[in-house]
Each structure stands twice: as structure tokens, then as C-alpha cells.
């Protein structure tokens, strides 16, 4: 397997034959421009929602009569539901039709945004956000899969990078939008904005995306596998969140039950006739290495954004709008990194490039972790956003070209489940750790200490994964992009 350019396994296919089956709606050549726009809008709504609502958390908590750390389930619960739905969502697209399932995901996302935005009960808001995460888990992997299906192999990496680049406008707009709207209007508008945005996305999908599916498998899904993986993730994460509120025996028991369910999921997939995840995917070493490196980058970015949000608003006293403007340093640089990832992926060794950018992100986060006002925050956040943003975007770019096209939805779902699910778990763990340590060392020292250790850990992990890639996969001659 070549790493210099990571040539896809389906490299000899023609644009019209890359997917195993196109239904009546998918006859003829794909409409590439509209497909790219559709994918970009889907990525946009998911990323805007997360980043905008992140900055609204303190104001949300005050209005709903709860605490920011308790309300972090609005973020982590959403992310964990998203993670639990990514694998079945991607696989359902492969089986039942990617276009059809993409429309279902968008409709569910919009409906739950509306319900959460109109509710005054924190419990209902959290539940709606969790269900909204399920919708996001369906549409996110399929946004990548429809690009893989539509574009010829030699244009796939650049097209996925461009989709993330257009979607990355949300990275730039999200913090300012969320902070500004929360301060000037209401946090509810942040959620309600998803409704017209999803309606626009649905219109583009209806007009511009052809139907495609994997005709080599029956139209059925491994329901026991879905239940075990979803309940396993939920059990482990809830145990982490309740670790300071429940007796140690209860949380340990719940965590153990979650782990056992995840083990049961693996055992189930080994014997299922049509598994939710074909385990031979994990024998693809380039796929596994790139996925793990993307996971490290996304954990670092997401937990850093959560911790810095608390520092800016609850320690430094910035308003949501000003905090959003400060976050532009990270979001704009991450938005610049997204389209560059596809171009760099065509020219350079992907795992080693990801290791380098992760180190860049770690340097930035280490600088930002010392506080020190805008002179430290702005360059630190810029490096954080660029380094970690490049790392996790390049994960989606790289993994899609090392698997067969008919498994694009499944591969994208598994990658995103690992990358986003573990990050959601780490947000819950980080919130618990901040709350526990704040009682002894103060909120300031608790947040800064977490960010500093996160920077060091991500640098060590990125370097270790780079060394692993160098040993397992010999360097190849890089190719010039076409």
C-alpha cells in the first residue's frame, strides 16, 4: 500500500461505474458541482451547530436554571449519539441508498433543532440534542460517501478537502454567530437557525445528488450490532460523567457493563452473516493508522474548545460575543486547513503530514493554556485550529481512498464514530475532571492544567503514531497532483 499518494483501491474505475449500484434516480453521470455543494452544506450544518452552541452554554445554563458543567450533555450527549449513529448511518446509506438516508438525517436534524430551540426544560433540551445527534450521525458520513461515489478516483481527495473547506465556513462563522446571537438575541436562535439551513440542504440533495448503494449486500442491517455498540458507548460515557456524583462501585459497574457490550459487539460482528462493520476493515493498516491519528487531533481540538470556552467566559469574564471573536483565531485557521488537506494529501505522505500538524496544534494549545490575555490566546488558538483541524480533516480525506468505493459509507461511518465518539467521551471526562479539581485548586488552575496536559499528550501521541507509520509503512515516492 502506497502512502506517498495513498492510491485508492478502486483507482481503475470510471466515474460512472464507481458505485456498485445506482437506482433510477442515479442513472447517467453525477452532477459533480451540486453533489459537492450538497455535501458541503451537510457538513456545514453539523459543524455550525456544534461550534455555535458551545459558546452559548453558559447563557443557556443560566436561563434554564442549571450549571454549565451539567449542561455539557448538550454538547457531549449530542456528540456521543452522533458517534453511536455514525456506523449504522453510514451502513444504512450503503444498503438502502445514500441519497435517501441523507434526506432522512437532515429532516431529523431539523426537527430536533426546532424542538430543542422551543423548549424551556433542560432535560428536554438535552434529549432533543441527543436525538439530533442521531440525525447528524446519519448525514455526516453520507456527505463524504456521496462525494466518493460521484468523483473519479484521481479527484476524490481534493473534492473531499473542498467539501470540508466549504463546510469549514461554519468554523469561522460558528463562534461569532453563536456568541453574537446568544448575546444580542437568544441561544434559542442558534438552534432554530438549523431549520432553514437544513431545508436548503434538502433542496440541494433532491436536485443534485444521485442515488447510490452497495448492491453486493442485502437490504438489511445487523440490529443486534446496532444495539450493542450504541448501548456500550452510552454506558461507558455515562459512567465517566457520573463518576463524581455516584458511588465508585456504581460507576465502575456501569463502565464495566459498557465495555462488555462493546466486546459483545465485536464478537457479534465476527459471526454475523452481514455484519454492521466488516472487521477486515481493521486489517487495512493505512486505514487504521490514519483513523487513530485523526482521533488524536479531534480529541485535542474538541476538549480544547470546551476548556477555553469556560476560561474565556467564566474566568476572564468575556461576553459570549467577545469570546466568539477570540475563537475566530482557531476557527478561521481550521477553515483554511480543511481545503489544504486534500491538496497536501495528493502531494505528501499523509500519516507523517498528520503527525507534523498535530505537533503544530500541540504547540498552539500549550501556548494558549497559560492564559495571558489576547497576546497569548490569538497565536495559540491560530496554531491550535490549523494543526488539529488539518489533522482530523486529513483523516477523512485519507481513509476514503484506501477502501473500495462500495464500502465508502461504512468506512466513513467507522472513522467518524471513532474520531467523534472518543472526543465526546473525552469532553465528558474533561468536564468531570475540571469540576473535581476546581474544588481543590480553583477553576483557573483546573482548566489551564487540563489544557496543558492535553497539549503534551497530543504531541506525544502524534509523534508515536508518526513513528509507527514510518515503521509499518515504508515511505514511497510522492507524486505530483494532477
Phi, psi and omega per residue, in radians:
X1 nan 2.254 -3.089
X2 -1.540 2.417 3.098
X3 -1.863 -0.293 -3.097
X4 -1.069 -0.667 3.117
X5 -2.294 -0.058 3.131
X6 0.876 1.046 -3.112
X7 -1.053 2.322 -3.099
X8 -1.216 2.689 3.127
X9 -1.191 -0.347 -3.107
X10 -1.794 0.479 -2.956
X11 -1.044 -0.433 -3.093
X12 -1.526 -0.036 -3.090
X13 -1.267 2.706 3.026
X14 -1.627 2.797 -3.091
X15 -1.011 -0.578 -3.084
X16 -1.430 -0.138 -3.056
X17 -2.123 0.196 -2.987
X18 -1.254 -0.623 3.108
X19 -1.556 2.610 -3.057
X20 -1.162 -0.464 -3.106
X21 -2.733 2.377 3.004
X22 -2.122 2.237 3.133
X23 -1.319 -2.909 -3.107
X24 -1.072 -0.633 3.127
X25 -1.247 -0.226 -3.044
X26 -1.893 0.249 -3.141
X27 -1.231 2.606 3.134
X28 1.484 -3.094 -3.120
X29 -1.330 2.559 3.104
X30 -1.203 2.688 3.066
X31 -1.592 1.630 -2.917
X32 -1.068 -0.777 -3.093
X33 -1.096 -0.773 -3.138
X34 -1.226 -0.612 3.073
X35 -1.090 -0.740 3.125
X36 -1.125 -0.720 3.117
X37 -1.116 -0.760 3.139
X38 -1.047 -0.815 3.129
X39 -1.085 -0.730 -3.109
X40 -1.119 -0.738 -3.135
X41 -1.138 -0.676 3.104
X42 -1.085 -0.798 3.083
X43 -1.098 -0.678 -3.125
X44 -1.023 -0.854 -3.049
X45 -1.144 -0.626 -3.140
X46 -1.218 -0.795 -3.093
X47 -1.253 -0.672 3.112
X48 -1.101 -0.743 -3.097
X49 -1.068 -0.806 -3.107
X50 -1.149 -0.868 -3.036
X51 -1.228 -0.647 -3.125
X52 -1.202 -0.770 -3.080
X53 -1.281 -0.450 3.099
X54 -0.988 -0.780 -3.132
X55 -1.309 -0.296 3.135
X56 -1.491 -0.134 -3.016
X57 -0.970 -0.883 -3.113
X58 -1.032 -0.782 3.119
X59 -1.168 -0.668 3.072
X60 -1.029 -0.859 -3.102
X61 -1.055 -0.745 3.140
X62 -1.091 -0.750 -3.103
X63 -1.247 -0.584 -3.110
X64 -1.570 -0.025 3.061
X65 1.320 0.672 3.112
X66 -2.446 -2.998 -3.120
X67 -1.831 2.786 3.135
X68 -1.104 -0.692 -3.125
X69 -1.204 -0.638 3.064
X70 -1.188 -0.633 -3.092
X71 -1.409 -0.033 3.106
X72 -1.067 -0.250 3.062
X73 -1.168 -0.307 2.992
X74 -1.073 -0.584 3.097
X75 -1.616 -1.001 -3.039
X76 -1.222 -0.624 3.086
X77 -1.120 -0.710 3.065
X78 -1.065 -0.806 -3.112
X79 -1.167 -0.646 -3.126
X80 -1.273 -0.647 3.038
X81 -1.131 -0.708 3.063
X82 -1.004 -0.806 -3.122
X83 -1.099 -0.737 -3.132
X84 -1.138 -0.510 -3.102
X85 -1.594 -0.229 -3.047
X86 -1.107 -0.789 -3.114
X87 -1.162 -0.935 3.081
X88 -1.137 -0.559 3.126
X89 -1.116 -0.819 3.104
X90 -1.118 -0.695 -3.126
X91 -1.239 -0.674 3.078
X92 -1.063 -0.627 3.072
X93 -1.104 -0.755 3.100
X94 -1.073 -0.636 -3.022
X95 -1.521 -0.855 -3.003
X96 -1.709 -0.211 -3.121
X97 2.132 2.139 -3.064
X98 -1.215 -0.677 3.132
X99 -1.129 -0.787 -3.113
X100 -1.081 -0.827 -3.107
X101 -1.230 -0.526 3.063
X102 -1.089 -0.741 3.108
X103 -1.129 -0.709 3.113
X104 -1.100 -0.761 3.123
X105 -1.069 -0.749 3.119
X106 -1.119 -0.737 -3.136
X107 -1.117 -0.751 3.121
X108 -1.144 -0.717 3.114
X109 -1.034 -0.797 -3.114
X110 -1.177 -0.750 -3.100
X111 -1.108 -0.740 -3.140
X112 -1.249 -0.584 3.045
X113 -1.067 -0.742 3.123
X114 -1.101 -0.812 -3.111
X115 -1.127 -0.761 3.138
X116 -1.154 -0.667 -3.117
X117 -1.203 -0.378 -3.124
X118 -1.728 -0.100 -3.049
X119 -1.520 2.659 3.079
X120 -2.032 0.089 3.127
X121 -1.855 2.172 -3.119
X122 -1.010 -0.639 3.129
X123 -1.097 -0.735 3.133
X124 -1.187 -0.703 3.100
X125 -1.033 -0.781 -3.126
X126 -1.126 -0.769 3.140
X127 -1.085 -0.774 3.131
X128 -1.119 -0.623 3.098
X129 -1.172 -0.631 3.108
X130 -1.135 -0.775 3.113
X131 -1.173 -0.631 3.059
X132 -1.048 -0.643 3.079
X133 -1.084 -0.585 3.072
X134 -1.098 -0.775 3.085
X135 -1.050 -0.738 3.108
X136 -1.119 -0.619 3.139
X137 -1.177 -0.427 3.063
X138 -1.397 -0.795 -2.997
X139 -1.411 -0.491 -3.038
X140 -1.145 -0.935 -3.129
X141 -1.148 -0.535 -3.120
X142 -1.303 -0.426 3.037
X143 -1.082 -0.659 3.083
X144 -1.298 -0.709 -3.070
X145 -1.133 -0.617 -3.130
X146 -1.210 -0.506 3.065
X147 -1.237 -0.784 3.109
X148 -1.030 -0.696 3.130
X149 -1.163 -0.702 -2.965
X150 -1.443 -0.613 -2.976
X151 -1.599 2.566 3.039
X152 -1.134 2.672 -3.024
X153 -0.952 -0.675 -3.070
X154 -1.293 -0.081 3.109
X155 -2.030 0.049 -3.027
X156 -1.143 -0.856 -3.079
X157 -1.049 -0.796 -3.127
X158 -1.159 -0.676 -3.134
X159 -1.129 -0.758 3.111
X160 -1.130 -0.719 3.080
X161 -1.062 -0.703 3.105
X162 -1.166 -0.663 3.101
X163 -1.077 -0.776 3.068
X164 -1.155 -0.578 3.139
X165 -1.153 -0.790 3.096
X166 -1.171 -0.760 3.075
X167 -1.088 -0.454 -3.103
X168 -1.250 -0.128 2.955
X169 -0.954 -0.545 3.101
X170 -1.109 -0.546 3.111
X171 -1.135 -0.626 3.123
X172 -1.383 -0.715 -3.074
X173 -1.422 -0.522 -3.001
X174 -0.967 -0.949 -3.107
X175 -1.093 -0.767 3.139
X176 -1.193 -0.742 3.123
X177 -1.074 -0.881 -3.112
X178 -1.109 -0.812 -3.139
X179 -1.168 -0.777 -3.110
X180 -1.166 -0.807 -3.132
X181 -1.149 -0.680 3.125
X182 -1.109 -0.716 -3.105
X183 -1.326 -0.730 -3.028
X184 -1.546 -0.521 -3.104
X185 -2.130 -1.573 -3.130
X186 -2.889 2.657 3.056
X187 -1.088 -0.406 -3.137
X188 -1.087 -0.589 -3.118
X189 -1.131 -0.543 3.104
X190 -1.023 -0.751 3.120
X191 -1.301 -0.754 -3.078
X192 -1.153 -0.439 3.118
X193 -1.080 -0.447 3.137
X194 -1.115 -0.447 -3.058
X195 -1.142 -0.985 3.100
X196 -1.163 -0.534 3.114
X197 -1.138 -0.768 3.099
X198 -1.153 -0.619 3.097
X199 -1.086 -0.715 3.080
X200 -1.122 -0.715 3.121
X201 -1.101 -0.724 3.112
X202 -1.055 -0.732 -3.139
X203 -1.087 -0.748 -3.128
X204 -1.179 -0.694 3.111
X205 -1.095 -0.754 -3.138
X206 -1.071 -0.662 -3.065
X207 -1.490 -0.677 -2.873
X208 -1.936 -0.160 -3.053
X209 -1.910 2.257 3.069
X210 -1.470 2.682 3.079
X211 -1.325 2.475 3.097
X212 -2.633 2.645 3.109
X213 -2.760 3.043 3.095
X214 -1.701 1.858 -3.085
X215 -1.396 -0.042 -3.117
X216 -1.467 -0.082 3.141
X217 -2.192 2.708 3.110
X218 -1.270 2.873 3.140
X219 -1.492 1.173 3.096
X220 -2.569 2.779 -3.112
X221 -2.279 2.620 -3.099
X222 -1.356 1.559 -3.087
X223 -1.112 -0.722 3.050
X224 -1.006 -0.649 3.089
X225 -1.132 -0.728 3.111
X226 -1.033 -0.826 -3.079
X227 -1.154 -0.774 -3.089
X228 -1.166 -0.707 -3.120
X229 -1.236 -0.679 -3.122
X230 -1.189 -0.805 -3.133
X231 -1.208 -0.589 3.099
X232 -1.109 -0.829 3.109
X233 -1.079 -0.769 -3.125
X234 -1.111 -0.721 -3.115
X235 -1.125 -0.812 -3.140
X236 -1.098 -0.775 -3.070
X237 -1.204 -0.715 3.137
X238 -1.151 -0.597 3.080
X239 -1.097 -0.728 3.099
X240 -1.094 -0.770 -3.102
X241 -1.143 -0.618 -3.064
X242 -1.611 0.111 -2.995
X243 -1.072 -0.518 3.134
X244 -1.631 -0.192 -3.094
X245 -1.784 -0.474 -3.095
X246 -1.832 2.798 2.985
X247 -1.044 2.611 -3.058
X248 -1.022 -0.640 -3.130
X249 -1.112 -0.665 3.132
X250 -1.151 -0.832 -3.101
X251 -1.175 -0.670 3.107
X252 -1.117 -0.699 3.121
X253 -1.129 -0.745 3.136
X254 -1.162 -0.727 3.109
X255 -1.094 -0.732 3.123
X256 -1.107 -0.696 3.108
X257 -1.096 -0.709 3.107
X258 -1.104 -0.759 3.124
X259 -1.099 -0.734 3.123
X260 -1.086 -0.657 3.095
X261 -1.139 -0.661 3.101
X262 -1.185 -0.644 3.046
X263 -1.133 -0.721 3.097
X264 -1.078 -0.604 3.101
X265 -1.091 -0.792 3.131
X266 -1.087 -0.773 3.126
X267 -1.103 -0.682 3.111
X268 -1.102 -0.748 -3.104
X269 -1.177 -0.407 3.127
X270 -1.266 -0.481 -3.067
X271 -1.922 -0.238 -3.115
X272 -1.117 2.414 -3.127
X273 -1.145 -0.730 3.075
X274 -2.187 1.444 -3.018
X275 -1.166 2.701 3.032
X276 -1.120 -0.701 3.079
X277 -2.249 2.065 3.036
X278 -1.271 2.030 -2.992
X279 -1.162 -0.255 3.083
X280 -1.159 -0.240 3.047
X281 -1.012 -0.577 -3.077
X282 -1.477 -0.003 2.981
X283 -1.590 -0.069 3.068
X284 -1.472 1.682 -3.002
X285 -1.071 -0.732 3.068
X286 -1.017 -0.727 3.139
X287 -1.066 -0.808 -3.090
X288 -1.159 -0.791 -3.104
X289 -1.115 -0.791 -3.136
X290 -1.114 -0.717 3.132
X291 -1.084 -0.776 -3.141
X292 -1.133 -0.675 3.131
X293 -1.188 -0.664 3.067
X294 -1.136 -0.638 3.100
X295 -1.055 -0.795 3.128
X296 -1.047 -0.785 -3.116
X297 -1.124 -0.730 -3.085
X298 -1.278 -0.670 3.043
X299 -0.964 -0.834 -3.078
X300 -1.092 -0.768 -3.104
X301 -1.161 -0.824 -3.044
X302 -1.189 -0.817 3.139
X303 -1.156 -0.642 3.088
X304 -1.086 -0.748 -3.138
X305 -1.127 -0.671 3.113
X306 -1.142 -0.835 -3.110
X307 -1.149 -0.710 -3.121
X308 -1.235 -0.548 3.046
X309 -1.031 -0.812 3.107
X310 -1.085 -0.738 -3.102
X311 -1.129 -0.794 -3.079
X312 -1.114 -0.755 -3.008
X313 -1.620 -0.674 -3.033
X314 -1.690 -0.316 3.122
X315 -1.891 -0.908 -3.121
X316 -1.405 -0.314 3.068
X317 1.397 0.303 3.086
X318 -1.244 2.567 3.050
X319 -1.271 2.854 3.100
X320 -0.978 -0.653 -3.130
X321 -1.175 -0.815 -3.138
X322 -1.139 -0.701 3.091
X323 -1.057 -0.681 3.090
X324 -1.101 -0.684 3.110
X325 -1.159 -0.658 3.087
X326 -1.120 -0.675 -3.131
X327 -1.162 -0.299 3.096
X328 -0.976 -0.546 3.134
X329 -1.022 -0.725 3.133
X330 -1.378 -0.755 -3.012
X331 -1.256 -0.677 3.126
X332 -1.178 -0.727 3.140
X333 -1.173 -0.621 3.056
X334 -1.168 -0.644 3.084
X335 -1.143 -0.597 3.070
X336 -1.222 -0.636 -3.098
X337 -1.175 -0.560 -3.023
X338 -1.033 -0.988 3.131
X339 -1.173 -0.463 3.098
X340 -1.171 -0.460 -3.067
X341 -1.082 -0.700 3.120
X342 -1.153 -0.700 -3.128
X343 -1.231 -0.719 3.093
X344 -1.167 -0.604 3.115
X345 -1.122 -0.459 3.100
X346 -1.353 -0.379 -2.986
X347 -1.935 -0.481 -2.988
X348 -2.214 2.858 3.083
X349 -1.136 2.078 -2.981
X350 -1.163 -0.888 -3.118
X351 -1.037 -0.718 -3.126
X352 -1.240 -0.588 3.049
X353 -1.131 -0.727 3.111
X354 -1.118 -0.675 3.097
X355 -1.074 -0.729 -3.141
X356 -1.136 -0.798 -3.103
X357 -1.199 -0.544 3.067
X358 -1.128 -0.684 3.074
X359 -1.113 -0.666 3.083
X360 -1.080 -0.791 3.114
X361 -1.074 -0.670 -3.132
X362 -1.142 -0.692 3.095
X363 -1.070 -0.768 3.132
X364 -1.106 -0.756 -3.129
X365 -1.170 -0.661 3.107
X366 -1.067 -0.713 3.108
X367 -1.139 -0.778 -3.110
X368 -1.195 -0.435 -3.051
X369 -1.197 -0.240 -3.135
X370 -1.559 0.054 -3.105
X371 1.160 -2.278 3.060
X372 1.474 0.203 3.074
X373 1.394 -2.962 -3.042
X374 -1.060 -0.640 3.126
X375 -1.011 -0.506 3.085
X376 -1.616 -0.674 -3.084
X377 -1.104 -0.843 -2.968
X378 -1.115 -0.932 3.097
X379 -1.157 -0.631 3.131
X380 -1.090 -0.806 -3.138
X381 -1.205 -0.583 3.114
X382 -1.096 -0.796 3.109
X383 -1.180 -0.661 3.112
X384 -1.052 -0.870 -3.111
X385 -1.133 -0.730 -3.107
X386 -1.195 -0.849 -3.059
X387 -1.159 -0.952 -3.122
X388 -1.230 -0.634 3.114
X389 -1.097 -0.734 3.073
X390 -1.102 -0.713 -3.096
X391 -1.072 -0.806 -3.041
X392 -1.433 -0.533 3.066
X393 -1.168 -0.740 3.133
X394 -1.109 -0.407 3.051
X395 -1.076 -0.790 3.104
X396 -1.181 -0.654 3.120
X397 -1.112 -0.851 -3.038
X398 -1.244 -0.717 -3.065
X399 -1.213 -0.510 -3.094
X400 -1.223 -0.380 -3.097
X401 -1.744 0.098 3.087
X402 -1.996 0.232 3.077
X403 -2.244 2.720 3.078
X404 -1.088 2.582 -3.066
X405 -1.069 -0.634 -3.105
X406 -1.137 -0.288 3.103
X407 -1.849 0.368 -3.079
X408 -1.075 -0.762 -3.127
X409 -1.135 -0.798 3.130
X410 -1.064 -0.830 -3.117
X411 -1.110 -0.739 3.117
X412 -1.127 -0.716 3.137
X413 -1.112 -0.756 3.139
X414 -1.137 -0.799 3.131
X415 -1.029 -0.867 -3.104
X416 -1.178 -0.574 3.096
X417 -1.096 -0.769 3.119
X418 -1.167 -0.843 -3.043
X419 -1.143 -0.785 -3.067
X420 -1.512 -0.686 -3.103
X421 -1.099 -0.806 3.133
X422 -1.159 -0.596 3.088
X423 -1.138 -0.711 3.079
X424 -1.077 -0.719 3.071
X425 -1.059 -0.700 -3.118
X426 -1.253 -0.527 3.026
X427 -1.106 -0.806 3.106
X428 -1.053 -0.778 3.125
X429 -1.130 -0.727 3.139
X430 -1.108 -0.730 3.113
X431 -1.094 -0.734 3.114
X432 -1.113 -0.747 -3.128
X433 -1.148 -0.745 3.108
X434 -1.040 -0.804 -3.105
X435 -1.124 -0.713 -3.101
X436 -1.194 -0.777 -3.077
X437 -1.330 -0.466 -3.103
X438 -1.080 -0.538 -3.132
X439 -1.165 -0.381 -3.076
X440 -1.860 -0.670 -3.049
X441 -2.022 -0.070 -3.099
X442 1.649 2.671 -3.088
X443 -1.104 -0.697 -3.133
X444 -1.002 -0.986 -3.109
X445 -1.145 -0.574 -3.136
X446 -1.136 -0.834 -3.135
X447 -1.160 -0.823 -3.094
X448 -1.115 -0.658 3.114
X449 -1.134 -0.728 3.105
X450 -1.065 -0.794 -3.116
X451 -1.119 -0.658 -3.112
X452 -1.185 -0.787 3.112
X453 -1.157 -0.597 3.090
X454 -1.115 -0.727 3.117
X455 -1.074 -0.800 -3.127
X456 -1.139 -0.773 -3.107
X457 -1.115 -0.704 -3.132
X458 -1.187 -0.627 3.101
X459 -1.138 -0.771 3.127
X460 -1.123 -0.787 -3.131
X461 -1.129 -0.736 3.118
X462 -1.094 -0.763 3.119
X463 -1.136 -0.714 -3.139
X464 -1.114 -0.718 3.131
X465 -1.194 -0.594 3.069
X466 -1.119 -0.727 3.098
X467 -1.139 -0.713 3.121
X468 -1.080 -0.757 3.113
X469 -1.093 -0.702 -3.132
X470 -1.126 -0.603 -3.112
X471 -1.403 -0.699 -3.075
X472 -1.435 -0.537 -3.070
X473 -2.190 1.875 -3.128
X474 -1.101 2.524 3.122
X475 -1.106 2.430 3.118
X476 -1.994 2.882 3.102
X477 -1.217 2.220 -3.124
X478 -1.290 2.614 -3.126
X479 -1.930 2.594 3.077
X480 -1.361 2.390 -3.106
X481 -1.174 2.563 3.110
X482 -1.524 nan nan
